[in-house]
């Protein structure tokens, strides 16, 4: 008798005749996440995602640097509001950085800045909001993270991918700026057992970032550009800023209490 000691196969690995690597588990996350199932192709041949995502408020927009601890606190705090259909629309932005595309290890001004932000975030946290004691070992370049989220929004799985990215970085310490890491942790959120062959690498394989760490589609590229331009027009108000229905801008912890 042969005993198979390989891990149980996820629909993604079964579809592509692969097994998850030892370093990245494809077990379902313990927290609730939305998953993507694809509807039949329409008359134009385009396959539209059929997924239930939390309703968002169209008159409020939250500008977030997803590599900042403020982003993780905002995600934890606003997830309850999302269940009530009152979550603002998320727009991810990139602050000026010297972090290389391959990430940054060791002492640096960015690391000192993030530690200061984490201390402020921990002071603002409420009961039940789980936050790390220190920042991860590798600081990712923000561009691949933004690219992955923009592609996920285009596919209709923005909240699920945002949740996975933030938890992978702040709770698991993974380098979410690495395309290899992204190609291990994101496909289970995108590729299902009934996924159709469409020629779209995002839907077939769960790939959201190119090897050059850029978006794969023009839609995601221009969405990132629009978010960045609107944030710049506001004066680049930090890693977390909420623009409410009256046009007022609230930053930091005030963005989470408005």
PEUR-V449074 format. One record per residue. PHI is phi in degrees with one decimal (999 if undefined). D_FIRST is the distance of its C-alpha to the first C-alpha in Angstrom with 2 decimals. Layout:
# PEUR-V449074
phi=PHI d_first=D_FIRST
phi=PHI d_first=D_FIRST
This chain:
# PEUR-V449074
phi=999 d_first=0.00
phi=-101.6 d_first=3.80
phi=-101.9 d_first=6.50
phi=-87.8 d_first=9.72
phi=-96.1 d_first=12.61
phi=-71.8 d_first=15.28
phi=-65.4 d_first=18.02
phi=-59.8 d_first=18.39
phi=-82.8 d_first=20.32
phi=-82.7 d_first=24.00
phi=-51.1 d_first=25.74
phi=-65.7 d_first=27.36
phi=-71.1 d_first=24.25
phi=-66.5 d_first=22.67
phi=-64.3 d_first=25.97
phi=-104.1 d_first=26.24
phi=55.2 d_first=22.61
phi=-131.3 d_first=22.74
phi=-125.7 d_first=21.40
phi=-64.1 d_first=23.87
phi=-70.7 d_first=24.94
phi=-58.3 d_first=24.38
phi=-82.4 d_first=28.11
phi=-138.0 d_first=28.64
phi=-78.6 d_first=26.73
phi=-104.9 d_first=26.90
phi=-65.0 d_first=26.51
phi=-58.4 d_first=29.44
phi=-68.0 d_first=32.44
phi=-75.6 d_first=33.49
phi=-90.3 d_first=36.94
phi=-75.9 d_first=37.83
phi=-135.2 d_first=38.10
phi=-80.7 d_first=39.09
phi=-122.4 d_first=36.64
phi=-102.5 d_first=37.65
phi=-119.8 d_first=37.06
phi=-96.7 d_first=38.96
phi=-79.1 d_first=41.37
phi=-58.8 d_first=41.93
phi=-63.4 d_first=44.12
phi=-82.4 d_first=47.83
phi=-62.6 d_first=50.53
phi=-89.5 d_first=50.77
phi=90.5 d_first=47.07
phi=-81.9 d_first=46.65
phi=-95.5 d_first=43.73
phi=-95.1 d_first=44.94
phi=-71.3 d_first=42.74
phi=-107.5 d_first=42.63
phi=-141.0 d_first=42.15
phi=-93.3 d_first=43.87
phi=-120.1 d_first=45.37
phi=-59.0 d_first=47.87
phi=-68.8 d_first=51.45
phi=-123.2 d_first=53.60
phi=-79.5 d_first=57.30
phi=-86.8 d_first=58.98
phi=-104.1 d_first=62.14
phi=-131.9 d_first=60.62
phi=-130.3 d_first=58.79
phi=-108.7 d_first=56.96
phi=-95.5 d_first=57.00
phi=-138.2 d_first=54.21
phi=-89.2 d_first=53.01
phi=-68.3 d_first=49.25
phi=-94.7 d_first=48.87
phi=-96.0 d_first=51.38
phi=-62.4 d_first=50.51
phi=-62.3 d_first=53.04
phi=-64.4 d_first=50.66
phi=-67.1 d_first=47.95
phi=-63.1 d_first=50.50
phi=-61.1 d_first=51.84
phi=-63.8 d_first=48.41
phi=-65.0 d_first=47.82
phi=-70.3 d_first=51.34
phi=-90.3 d_first=51.61
phi=-63.2 d_first=48.26
phi=-67.6 d_first=49.93
phi=-65.1 d_first=52.81
phi=-63.1 d_first=50.44
phi=-66.7 d_first=49.36
phi=-99.7 d_first=53.04
phi=73.1 d_first=53.61
phi=-117.7 d_first=55.85
phi=-79.3 d_first=53.87
phi=-69.2 d_first=55.89
phi=-74.0 d_first=54.75
phi=-88.6 d_first=53.02
phi=-129.7 d_first=54.32
phi=-88.7 d_first=52.64
phi=-135.8 d_first=54.98
phi=-121.4 d_first=55.04
phi=-80.1 d_first=57.45
phi=-61.2 d_first=58.84
phi=-148.8 d_first=56.42
phi=-107.6 d_first=56.06
phi=-68.1 d_first=52.28
phi=-69.0 d_first=50.83
phi=-59.7 d_first=48.25
phi=-83.9 d_first=45.59
phi=92.4 d_first=46.41
phi=-128.5 d_first=48.36
phi=-121.9 d_first=47.41
phi=90.7 d_first=49.87
phi=-61.7 d_first=53.33
phi=-169.3 d_first=55.24
phi=-59.2 d_first=57.85
phi=-62.4 d_first=55.25
phi=-65.4 d_first=53.13
phi=-63.2 d_first=56.26
phi=-65.0 d_first=57.14
phi=-65.4 d_first=53.74
phi=-63.5 d_first=53.93
phi=-64.3 d_first=57.32
phi=-65.2 d_first=55.99
phi=-64.1 d_first=53.06
phi=-62.4 d_first=55.55
phi=-67.5 d_first=57.63
phi=-67.5 d_first=54.63
phi=-63.3 d_first=53.46
phi=-67.7 d_first=57.03
phi=-91.1 d_first=57.05
phi=-69.4 d_first=53.67
phi=-103.9 d_first=53.65
phi=-57.6 d_first=51.58
phi=91.4 d_first=47.96
phi=-92.4 d_first=48.11
phi=-79.9 d_first=45.46
phi=-127.3 d_first=46.68
phi=-71.8 d_first=45.54
phi=-81.5 d_first=47.60
phi=-147.1 d_first=47.90
phi=-78.9 d_first=47.43
phi=-63.2 d_first=44.25
phi=-66.5 d_first=44.05
phi=-110.4 d_first=44.31
phi=-91.8 d_first=47.10
phi=-79.7 d_first=46.12
phi=-67.3 d_first=48.64
phi=-66.0 d_first=49.41
phi=-57.1 d_first=49.47
phi=-63.2 d_first=45.72
phi=-67.5 d_first=45.47
phi=-62.0 d_first=48.42
phi=-60.8 d_first=47.07
phi=-63.2 d_first=43.73
phi=-68.1 d_first=45.59
phi=-62.4 d_first=48.10
phi=-65.1 d_first=45.43
phi=-64.4 d_first=43.68
phi=-62.1 d_first=47.03
phi=-63.4 d_first=47.47
phi=-85.6 d_first=44.09
phi=88.6 d_first=44.93
phi=-122.6 d_first=42.45
phi=-55.5 d_first=44.87
phi=-60.9 d_first=44.50
phi=-66.7 d_first=40.68
phi=-69.5 d_first=40.65
phi=-59.4 d_first=43.56
phi=-60.0 d_first=41.73
phi=-67.2 d_first=38.61
phi=-62.2 d_first=40.81
phi=-68.1 d_first=42.92
phi=-71.2 d_first=40.16
phi=-62.5 d_first=38.15
phi=-79.7 d_first=41.31
phi=-84.1 d_first=42.99
phi=-104.6 d_first=40.12
phi=-105.2 d_first=37.30
phi=72.1 d_first=39.58
phi=-78.8 d_first=38.07
phi=-83.8 d_first=40.29
phi=-77.0 d_first=40.84
phi=-89.9 d_first=43.19
phi=-91.4 d_first=40.36
phi=-57.1 d_first=39.22
phi=-64.3 d_first=35.73
phi=-64.9 d_first=35.51
phi=-61.4 d_first=36.95
phi=-75.7 d_first=34.45
phi=-96.3 d_first=31.62
phi=-96.4 d_first=33.15
phi=-95.1 d_first=35.10
phi=-52.9 d_first=32.97
phi=-60.5 d_first=31.23
phi=-84.3 d_first=34.78
phi=-117.5 d_first=35.77
phi=-97.1 d_first=32.94
phi=-109.4 d_first=31.52
phi=-62.1 d_first=29.10
phi=-99.5 d_first=32.19
phi=-62.0 d_first=33.92
phi=-87.6 d_first=35.77
phi=-81.3 d_first=36.20
phi=-115.7 d_first=39.78
phi=85.4 d_first=40.12
phi=-93.5 d_first=40.74
phi=-62.9 d_first=38.48
phi=-68.7 d_first=39.17
phi=-80.6 d_first=37.75
phi=-80.2 d_first=34.96
phi=-119.9 d_first=33.65
phi=77.3 d_first=35.46
phi=-84.7 d_first=37.54
phi=-115.5 d_first=40.89
phi=-133.6 d_first=42.34
phi=-75.1 d_first=43.08
phi=-58.0 d_first=42.22
phi=-85.9 d_first=45.93
phi=68.3 d_first=45.41
phi=-119.6 d_first=47.56
phi=-61.5 d_first=47.19
phi=-90.8 d_first=45.76
phi=-121.0 d_first=48.36
phi=-64.1 d_first=52.14
phi=-58.6 d_first=52.00
phi=-67.6 d_first=50.28
phi=-59.0 d_first=52.50
phi=-74.2 d_first=55.68
phi=-64.9 d_first=54.52
phi=-60.1 d_first=54.10
phi=-63.0 d_first=57.53
phi=-64.9 d_first=59.13
phi=-59.0 d_first=57.69
phi=-64.1 d_first=58.83
phi=-66.5 d_first=62.29
phi=-66.0 d_first=62.86
phi=-64.7 d_first=61.84
phi=-64.8 d_first=64.18
phi=-62.4 d_first=66.98
phi=-80.1 d_first=66.61
phi=95.3 d_first=67.23
phi=51.0 d_first=63.61
phi=-80.4 d_first=63.64
phi=86.4 d_first=60.77
phi=-76.6 d_first=56.99
phi=-146.6 d_first=57.39
phi=-145.9 d_first=60.19
phi=-109.1 d_first=60.70
phi=-102.8 d_first=63.25
phi=-85.2 d_first=64.30
phi=-65.9 d_first=65.94
phi=-92.0 d_first=69.37
phi=89.2 d_first=68.42
phi=-73.0 d_first=68.55
phi=-108.9 d_first=66.12
phi=-120.8 d_first=64.43
phi=-117.8 d_first=62.49
phi=60.0 d_first=60.17
phi=-64.9 d_first=59.76
phi=-65.0 d_first=62.53
phi=-67.7 d_first=60.31
phi=-98.7 d_first=57.94
phi=-118.5 d_first=60.70
phi=-98.8 d_first=62.68
